[in-house]
């Protein structure tokens, strides 16, 4: 099988060579000293990436497992919860809470837009006035289905003011590690992310941070949990282990990937993602595609665009795949209506420009009226402008 040349889906993301290589390492004893060093080093590195001093538990599951852990450890059935949804992953968070019996009140935002801090505060106040103050607010940092990044700092601050006792629980799956994030400064109680996104690691791990306030809530919370019992994970972490057999290889890979990220530096990583996001948006716009995201909140890790009139996803995608470009289509109600370019993790501006070039050629072949070369040119120049050259 030939490898895809340009895997531009919003996760799993391409692996750097060093990360691939360590994945083939011989197994080690997950109850031995080597593992103890590994898990403690990974924990410290994750704390630096999350910008937190809170405990971070590494669970063997995908991001959704991390979201489920974030719910079941801190809530009880019938607890009032405000679920803020700006797309399909916000819907999933609400669904998990509902499935475990929470009394979920929804604040839904039209897909393509970000949540509004004032509206969030209003929703929380209304719940309190109705005598059912929210025990938790569920927020998506970066909505992968629409390519929108929520103003998380502002939303968390509004939530804290309107409902000081409520936990702030965040799906950080597709933004954390690629765009600025401050778990402690923003007072986020629980944050979940997944290894296959900006971390440049295969799928298989969810990483969840838990604040002191959230641990207190966990003591009272009665939703059922076994595999995802975070208190148990913390107890084992105290002796350098996990309760269940962990995905050892993926942890070894995460360790190497975090070292690479630290070597690059998070500020530089954020600038690289900003440049890639700017390139994707400008390139698509120059080809006449309309972006889904409100431009004030466009994501720097994934860009979604409406398919032009008369262009079918399956036909376009076949041409793209023939040229070695792998994009994502739409999810849920957006299936068949949009394309999505993932630009997170091990991604360069050149990768994004090459994707734009391929899309342009395919769109041209499908008969769209466009000037060949305009997309890549706009992408390159937007990336250049996004990164200010040092004085
Ligand atoms: N939340 C967001 C924002 C995501 O992008 C994803 C994965 N695309 C998930 C949750 C779910 O993660 P997983 O597929 O790893 O379970």
Boltz pocket constraint, residues with backbone or C-beta under 6 A from the ligand:
constraints:
  - pocket:
      binder: B
      contacts: [[A, 10], [A, 11], [A, 62], [A, 63], [A, 64], [A, 65], [A, 89], [A, 140], [A, 142], [A, 143], [A, 144], [A, 145], [A, 171], [A, 172], [A, 173], [A, 174], [A, 194]]
      max_distance: 6.0
